[in-house]
Amino acid sequence: MALPKKKTAKSRQGKRRSHLKLSLPAMDVCPHCHSPKLSHRVCPQCGWYNDRETIEVKPSKK
């Protein structure tokens, strides 16, 4: 079994893993109610998608 000759430095390890980071999901603006929503998904605030109402959103009980 192969073993490394020398210990890998933390900076070198960090350089190798520089592209392995989390990114925020791409957010869009709902054209109907102008609230932020995920792309290609129904708006959770108004229930509209692709210029039509797809689900009926009930008002909260607050």
BELJO-V914857 format. One line per field, one symbol per residue. ss: DSSP state (A for helix, B for strand, O for the rest). burial: # if it has 16 or more other ideal C-beta (glycine too) atoms within 10 Angstrom, else .. Layout:
ss = ???
burial = ???
//
This chain:
ss = OOOOOOOOOAAAAAAAOOOOOOOOOOBBBOOOOOOBBBOOOOOOOOOBBOOBBOOOOOOOOO
burial = .............................#.#....#....##..####.............
//
